[in-house]
Amino acid sequence: MRQALAVRDIAAIFRLLARRGLSQRVIAARTGQAQSEVCAIVASGRQVMAYDVLSRIADGLGIPRGYMGLPYDTSSTPATASRREDDEQASRLLAHAAQVTVGAIEGSVEQWADPLPHVATPVPERIGITDVAQVESATCAQRVLDYQHGGGVCRSAVAAQLAWSQQLLRASCSPEVARRLHRALADQHNLAGWTSFDVGLYGPARDHLARALEQARYANDPSLMANVLYRMGRVYLHCGRVQETLRFFQLGQICAQDASCERTVAMLCANEAWAYALLGNAELAFKSINRARDELDRAPEHSAPSWVTFFGYTDLASTYGMIHACLGPAHLETAVDHLTEAVAGRDPSMTRSRAFELTALAAVYLKAGEMTKGINIGRQAVTLATELHSMRVIDRLAPLQEIAVRRSDHHHEARDLAQRISALRAA
């Protein structure tokens, strides 16, 4: 090995490592190369000349650079050099700690806003079910934060976690672990897309959701595919592209039926009904929402995947309310009943959903001429919106603002509500 290092015979180095049990995939992961590149070097004996590639190979494999004749390590005694560097770092840190402790220096507030240099977290060479379960657990925890505080609180954390989790694909594992890893990564992309959408980043949202759908398909998980298609539909529903929305929801229903997941079918049918109501088609809207109720009635209570457990009777009531709110003045009283039921039944941890429902209920009350109730509930919605990091919540206040503006000539409190919403949307 020392002879191969001295002449920088990378093909011989890789072959020697292979004899000791390191696969080409592991070598590629450590040296920052593609596995096909490692394979080509081994097969052809191609000489590696680029300094940066040689440096990555040395550092990635833990080879003292002096053994390969690379600059800034001429001693060829790496242990001594490393110990000396550690001693210097320890001395600098101790001196800095002493100065900060006694108040000799306080640091720069402006500098604290700058991130520290990024250092990639090491990835295991081999992974098992426990490693994948940890990825799944992180996604579940971040999903809770999204529900409660909005995508702006956790989107960067989801993206960072995903960047690390994707590297696990380079580790060796059993076929069953690999399938479950692809499913876990699909759900992380699903959440990354959803949180991107929630903060108004529609391009990244579409990219993440597309990748989520691909990996869910590769993992052969139709339930997760259905959930991704639902979220794609919600992106386009928010943007007013109702026809495209319906196509996504209908594709999702095919996957949900393949998965035999009644709760997912119910969720997609309910949202399909909302889309039909926006198009003014009451017959199809009620047909879809009634099917949603039938499917939810048949759904087992505790067996749904984590990405769809949020959908239940409270969400169904909320969707009934949205449908009636879309269908004109004759439906306003029924809309109030359903939205009131949804607000009353909403779990406190689902803050964003509660904000949506309060916003819709306030708008319905104002349309019906019940100004005091509408304004009081509208103020609650605005207060919640200020506590959430969600552009969607702020966007959904726009119709309420328009109604309040129309009522403001005859009601000064409506004018105040409209101004509060305007200030929030402009911030």
C-alpha positions as semicolon CSV with decimal commas, in nm:
position;residue;x (nm);y (nm);z (nm)
1;M;0,000;0,000;0,000
2;R;0,283;0,243;0,083
3;Q;0,438;0,174;-0,258
4;A;0,106;0,235;-0,435
5;L;0,058;0,558;-0,239
6;A;0,406;0,681;-0,322
7;V;0,342;0,657;-0,696
8;R;-0,024;0,758;-0,664
9;D;-0,146;0,435;-0,822
10;I;-0,510;0,491;-0,729
11;A;-0,631;0,176;-0,906
12;A;-0,393;-0,037;-0,698
13;I;-0,502;0,147;-0,379
14;F;-0,867;0,074;-0,452
15;R;-0,792;-0,292;-0,529
16;L;-0,603;-0,334;-0,202
17;L;-0,893;-0,180;-0,013
18;A;-1,135;-0,414;-0,191
19;R;-0,930;-0,711;-0,068
20;R;-0,981;-0,585;0,287
21;G;-1,358;-0,580;0,237
22;L;-1,433;-0,220;0,129
23;S;-1,685;-0,218;-0,154
24;Q;-1,665;0,026;-0,444
25;R;-1,978;0,195;-0,307
26;V;-1,810;0,260;0,029
27;I;-1,491;0,384;-0,138
28;A;-1,699;0,620;-0,355
29;A;-1,888;0,753;-0,053
30;R;-1,566;0,822;0,137
31;T;-1,382;0,986;-0,150
32;G;-1,672;1,191;-0,285
33;Q;-1,676;1,011;-0,620
34;A;-1,945;0,834;-0,817
35;Q;-1,934;0,454;-0,787
36;S;-1,903;0,434;-1,167
37;E;-1,587;0,648;-1,149
38;V;-1,431;0,419;-0,889
39;C;-1,523;0,120;-1,105
40;A;-1,365;0,281;-1,413
41;I;-1,040;0,356;-1,227
42;V;-1,013;-0,001;-1,099
43;A;-1,102;-0,159;-1,434
44;S;-0,878;0,052;-1,657
45;G;-0,598;0,142;-1,420
46;R;-0,653;0,504;-1,523
47;Q;-0,412;0,742;-1,354
48;V;-0,563;1,017;-1,139
49;M;-0,383;1,348;-1,184
50;A;-0,617;1,617;-1,049
51;Y;-0,490;1,755;-0,717
52;D;-0,836;1,810;-0,570
53;V;-0,938;1,451;-0,649
54;L;-0,617;1,314;-0,497
55;S;-0,674;1,531;-0,190
56;R;-1,030;1,402;-0,149
57;I;-0,909;1,044;-0,183
58;A;-0,639;1,099;0,080
59;D;-0,867;1,278;0,326
60;G;-1,164;1,050;0,268
61;L;-0,962;0,734;0,326
62;G;-0,766;0,873;0,619
63;I;-0,434;0,866;0,432
64;P;-0,163;1,110;0,548
65;R;-0,110;1,344;0,257
66;G;0,265;1,313;0,285
67;Y;0,240;0,946;0,189
68;M;0,114;1,060;-0,153
69;G;0,357;1,349;-0,188
70;L;0,081;1,607;-0,159
71;P;0,161;1,961;-0,030
72;Y;0,142;2,090;0,329
73;D;0,218;1,756;0,490
74;T;0,590;1,698;0,421
75;S;0,672;1,540;0,755
76;S;0,516;1,200;0,675
77;T;0,454;1,175;1,051
78;P;0,082;1,243;1,062
79;A;0,026;1,140;1,423
80;T;0,276;1,397;1,548
81;A;0,140;1,670;1,322
82;S;-0,218;1,593;1,423
83;R;-0,131;1,600;1,793
84;R;0,044;1,935;1,753
85;E;-0,258;2,080;1,572
86;D;-0,493;1,947;1,842
87;D;-0,276;2,108;2,111
88;E;-0,285;2,443;1,932
89;Q;-0,663;2,428;1,889
90;A;-0,711;2,338;2,254
91;S;-0,492;2,630;2,362
92;R;-0,681;2,876;2,141
93;L;-1,020;2,755;2,263
94;L;-0,910;2,768;2,629
95;A;-0,777;3,123;2,588
96;H;-1,098;3,231;2,416
97;A;-1,314;3,066;2,684
98;A;-1,117;3,244;2,959
99;Q;-1,159;3,583;2,791
100;V;-1,533;3,538;2,741
101;T;-1,584;3,406;3,096
102;V;-1,420;3,703;3,266
103;G;-1,580;3,953;3,027
104;A;-1,262;4,053;2,846
105;I;-1,438;4,005;2,512
106;E;-1,808;3,987;2,435
107;G;-1,812;3,882;2,072
108;S;-1,984;4,046;1,777
109;V;-2,363;4,038;1,765
110;E;-2,349;4,097;1,389
111;Q;-2,112;3,805;1,340
112;W;-2,344;3,563;1,519
113;A;-2,590;3,593;1,231
114;D;-2,334;3,432;0,999
115;P;-2,341;3,050;0,992
116;L;-2,039;2,850;1,099
117;P;-1,857;2,659;0,823
118;H;-2,058;2,357;0,713
119;V;-1,909;2,021;0,805
120;A;-2,094;1,717;0,674
121;T;-2,209;1,463;0,932
122;P;-2,042;1,124;0,874
123;V;-2,263;0,856;0,722
124;P;-2,246;0,493;0,841
125;E;-2,101;0,237;0,602
126;R;-2,389;-0,002;0,670
127;I;-2,737;0,074;0,797
128;G;-3,025;-0,125;0,940
129;I;-3,391;-0,079;1,029
130;T;-3,298;0,128;1,336
131;D;-3,127;0,390;1,118
132;V;-3,431;0,418;0,893
133;A;-3,664;0,436;1,193
134;Q;-3,465;0,737;1,315
135;V;-3,524;0,911;0,981
136;E;-3,896;0,838;1,009
137;S;-3,904;0,966;1,367
138;A;-3,737;1,294;1,264
139;T;-3,996;1,344;0,990
140;C;-4,284;1,283;1,232
141;A;-4,142;1,533;1,483
142;Q;-4,097;1,801;1,216
143;R;-4,448;1,738;1,083
144;V;-4,586;1,818;1,429
145;L;-4,398;2,149;1,425
146;D;-4,540;2,227;1,081
147;Y;-4,898;2,165;1,196
148;Q;-4,857;2,375;1,509
149;H;-4,634;2,664;1,400
150;G;-4,627;2,665;1,020
151;G;-4,371;2,561;0,763
152;G;-4,146;2,859;0,828
153;V;-4,045;2,716;1,166
154;C;-3,918;2,383;1,037
155;R;-3,859;2,398;0,659
156;S;-3,483;2,459;0,688
157;A;-3,453;2,179;0,944
158;V;-3,643;1,942;0,714
159;A;-3,416;2,033;0,422
160;A;-3,102;1,983;0,633
161;Q;-3,224;1,649;0,767
162;L;-3,313;1,541;0,414
163;A;-2,968;1,634;0,281
164;W;-2,813;1,399;0,537
165;S;-3,073;1,125;0,502
166;Q;-3,021;1,104;0,125
167;Q;-2,659;1,009;0,182
168;L;-2,774;0,690;0,353
169;L;-2,850;0,560;0,004
170;R;-2,474;0,519;-0,038
171;A;-2,451;0,287;0,262
172;S;-2,486;-0,087;0,226
173;C;-2,803;-0,251;0,358
174;S;-3,047;-0,535;0,300
175;P;-3,313;-0,506;0,024
176;E;-3,588;-0,465;0,287
177;V;-3,400;-0,183;0,460
178;A;-3,338;-0,018;0,122
179;R;-3,710;-0,026;0,036
180;R;-3,804;0,123;0,371
181;L;-3,532;0,387;0,335
182;H;-3,673;0,495;-0,001
183;R;-4,017;0,522;0,158
184;A;-3,877;0,727;0,447
185;L;-3,697;0,959;0,204
186;A;-4,015;0,992;-0,002
187;D;-4,200;1,111;0,308
188;Q;-3,920;1,355;0,394
189;H;-3,944;1,501;0,043
190;N;-4,321;1,506;0,091
191;L;-4,282;1,717;0,406
192;A;-4,009;1,934;0,247
193;G;-4,246;2,007;-0,041
194;W;-4,537;2,082;0,192
195;T;-4,337;2,319;0,414
196;S;-4,192;2,491;0,105
197;F;-4,548;2,543;-0,021
198;D;-4,652;2,679;0,318
199;V;-4,391;2,956;0,303
200;G;-4,465;3,044;-0,061
201;L;-4,176;2,863;-0,232
202;Y;-4,379;2,698;-0,504
203;G;-4,089;2,590;-0,729
204;P;-3,904;2,397;-0,455
205;A;-4,241;2,261;-0,339
206;R;-4,308;2,108;-0,680
207;D;-3,953;1,970;-0,703
208;H;-3,968;1,800;-0,364
209;L;-4,316;1,659;-0,426
210;A;-4,210;1,521;-0,766
211;R;-3,914;1,345;-0,604
212;A;-4,139;1,220;-0,324
213;L;-4,377;1,064;-0,577
214;E;-4,091;0,894;-0,762
215;Q;-3,941;0,743;-0,448
216;A;-4,279;0,637;-0,310
217;R;-4,344;0,460;-0,642
218;Y;-4,001;0,294;-0,624
219;A;-4,077;0,181;-0,268
220;N;-4,413;0,046;-0,394
221;D;-4,616;0,242;-0,139
222;P;-4,943;0,352;-0,304
223;S;-5,071;0,509;0,020
224;L;-4,779;0,751;0,029
225;M;-4,814;0,815;-0,345
226;A;-5,176;0,911;-0,283
227;N;-5,072;1,151;-0,007
228;V;-4,814;1,318;-0,231
229;L;-5,072;1,358;-0,507
230;Y;-5,310;1,515;-0,254
231;R;-5,044;1,769;-0,159
232;M;-4,970;1,844;-0,524
233;G;-5,340;1,912;-0,568
234;R;-5,348;2,144;-0,270
235;V;-5,062;2,350;-0,418
236;Y;-5,265;2,409;-0,733
237;L;-5,589;2,464;-0,540
238;H;-5,420;2,745;-0,347
239;C;-5,304;2,897;-0,678
240;G;-5,658;2,887;-0,822
241;R;-5,579;2,615;-1,079
242;V;-5,887;2,410;-1,000
243;Q;-5,894;2,187;-1,308
244;E;-5,536;2,069;-1,245
245;T;-5,627;2,027;-0,881
246;L;-5,903;1,782;-0,969
247;R;-5,666;1,573;-1,181
248;F;-5,420;1,536;-0,894
249;F;-5,695;1,440;-0,650
250;Q;-5,838;1,185;-0,894
251;L;-5,495;1,029;-0,955
252;G;-5,452;1,014;-0,578
253;Q;-5,780;0,825;-0,541
254;I;-5,651;0,552;-0,773
255;C;-5,343;0,507;-0,552
256;A;-5,546;0,522;-0,230
257;Q;-5,779;0,250;-0,355
258;D;-5,479;0,036;-0,452
259;A;-5,355;0,080;-0,095
260;S;-5,698;-0,011;0,051
261;C;-5,667;0,297;0,274
262;E;-6,018;0,430;0,342
263;R;-5,892;0,734;0,534
264;T;-5,679;0,846;0,239
265;V;-5,967;0,790;-0,004
266;A;-6,189;1,000;0,226
267;M;-5,933;1,282;0,238
268;L;-5,901;1,292;-0,142
269;C;-6,277;1,276;-0,200
270;A;-6,336;1,558;0,048
271;N;-6,084;1,781;-0,126
272;E;-6,224;1,684;-0,465
273;A;-6,563;1,801;-0,338
274;W;-6,414;2,137;-0,239
275;A;-6,271;2,177;-0,589
276;Y;-6,608;2,097;-0,747
277;A;-6,773;2,355;-0,518
278;L;-6,525;2,619;-0,635
279;L;-6,635;2,538;-0,991
280;G;-6,998;2,583;-0,882
281;N;-7,090;2,218;-0,940
282;A;-7,300;2,141;-0,632
283;E;-7,412;1,798;-0,752
284;L;-7,060;1,658;-0,790
285;A;-6,943;1,839;-0,476
286;F;-7,203;1,669;-0,257
287;K;-7,151;1,335;-0,429
288;S;-6,780;1,347;-0,346
289;I;-6,819;1,473;0,012
290;N;-7,081;1,208;0,091
291;R;-6,847;0,941;-0,040
292;A;-6,576;1,089;0,181
293;R;-6,797;1,045;0,487
294;D;-6,879;0,685;0,390
295;E;-6,508;0,602;0,347
296;L;-6,416;0,767;0,677
297;D;-6,689;0,572;0,857
298;R;-6,526;0,249;0,735
299;A;-6,168;0,355;0,813
300;P;-5,994;0,173;1,103
301;E;-5,926;0,414;1,386
302;H;-5,559;0,340;1,458
303;S;-5,402;0,184;1,148
304;A;-5,345;0,480;0,915
305;P;-4,991;0,580;0,805
306;S;-4,843;0,881;0,984
307;W;-4,881;1,112;0,684
308;V;-5,264;1,084;0,683
309;T;-5,352;1,047;1,052
310;F;-5,442;1,416;1,070
311;F;-5,756;1,366;0,859
312;G;-6,068;1,288;1,062
313;Y;-6,423;1,404;1,127
314;T;-6,312;1,755;1,226
315;D;-6,149;1,797;0,885
316;L;-6,457;1,653;0,720
317;A;-6,675;1,911;0,898
318;S;-6,435;2,183;0,791
319;T;-6,454;2,073;0,427
320;Y;-6,836;2,058;0,443
321;G;-6,823;2,417;0,565
322;M;-6,592;2,527;0,283
323;I;-6,818;2,362;0,025
324;H;-7,130;2,538;0,151
325;A;-6,941;2,868;0,176
326;C;-6,855;2,838;-0,195
327;L;-7,210;2,761;-0,311
328;G;-7,380;3,094;-0,246
329;P;-7,606;3,280;0,000
330;A;-7,856;2,996;0,047
331;H;-7,579;2,780;0,195
332;L;-7,429;3,030;0,442
333;E;-7,621;2,913;0,749
334;T;-7,517;2,552;0,689
335;A;-7,158;2,667;0,631
336;V;-7,164;2,839;0,972
337;D;-7,286;2,520;1,141
338;H;-7,013;2,300;0,989
339;L;-6,728;2,549;1,040
340;T;-6,837;2,610;1,400
341;E;-6,828;2,233;1,455
342;A;-6,479;2,217;1,305
343;V;-6,345;2,501;1,522
344;A;-6,492;2,342;1,835
345;G;-6,345;2,001;1,756
346;R;-6,004;2,116;1,637
347;D;-5,708;1,979;1,834
348;P;-5,510;2,270;1,988
349;S;-5,189;2,140;1,828
350;M;-5,335;2,197;1,478
351;T;-5,294;2,573;1,497
352;R;-5,275;2,637;1,124
353;S;-5,593;2,442;1,050
354;R;-5,772;2,637;1,323
355;A;-5,656;2,964;1,164
356;F;-5,798;2,855;0,828
357;E;-6,132;2,761;0,982
358;L;-6,164;3,083;1,184
359;T;-6,086;3,284;0,870
360;A;-6,353;3,101;0,669
361;L;-6,610;3,128;0,951
362;A;-6,550;3,503;0,989
363;A;-6,596;3,553;0,615
364;V;-6,923;3,356;0,616
365;Y;-7,059;3,560;0,909
366;L;-6,972;3,888;0,733
367;K;-7,138;3,767;0,412
368;A;-7,448;3,680;0,613
369;G;-7,453;4,028;0,767
370;E;-7,371;3,915;1,122
371;M;-7,107;4,181;1,165
372;T;-7,024;4,149;1,536
373;K;-6,961;3,775;1,520
374;G;-6,772;3,804;1,194
375;I;-6,542;4,079;1,319
376;N;-6,472;3,911;1,654
377;I;-6,383;3,581;1,488
378;G;-6,186;3,763;1,219
379;R;-5,973;3,924;1,489
380;Q;-5,904;3,581;1,636
381;A;-5,792;3,461;1,290
382;V;-5,559;3,758;1,247
383;T;-5,408;3,703;1,592
384;L;-5,339;3,338;1,510
385;A;-5,189;3,436;1,174
386;T;-4,937;3,660;1,350
387;E;-4,827;3,362;1,562
388;L;-4,776;3,129;1,266
389;H;-4,492;3,120;1,016
390;S;-4,716;3,044;0,719
391;M;-4,770;3,243;0,402
392;R;-5,071;3,026;0,323
393;V;-5,250;3,149;0,634
394;I;-5,183;3,509;0,536
395;D;-5,292;3,446;0,176
396;R;-5,618;3,293;0,295
397;L;-5,699;3,617;0,482
398;A;-5,730;3,803;0,150
399;P;-6,100;3,716;0,085
400;L;-6,185;3,813;0,443
401;Q;-6,014;4,147;0,389
402;E;-6,215;4,208;0,070
403;I;-6,544;4,140;0,247
404;A;-6,445;4,364;0,540
405;V;-6,356;4,645;0,298
406;R;-6,699;4,619;0,134
407;R;-6,865;4,649;0,478
408;S;-6,634;4,924;0,607
409;D;-6,846;5,218;0,482
410;H;-7,117;5,127;0,730
411;H;-6,914;4,964;1,005
412;H;-6,596;5,117;1,148
413;E;-6,490;4,788;1,314
414;A;-6,497;4,619;0,975
415;R;-6,264;4,895;0,851
416;D;-6,031;4,824;1,144
417;L;-6,029;4,450;1,064
418;A;-5,951;4,521;0,699
419;Q;-5,662;4,748;0,799
420;R;-5,517;4,487;1,037
421;I;-5,522;4,225;0,761
422;S;-5,373;4,471;0,513
423;A;-5,086;4,552;0,751
424;L;-5,019;4,182;0,812
425;R;-5,013;4,099;0,441
426;A;-4,781;4,391;0,368
427;A;-4,535;4,301;0,644
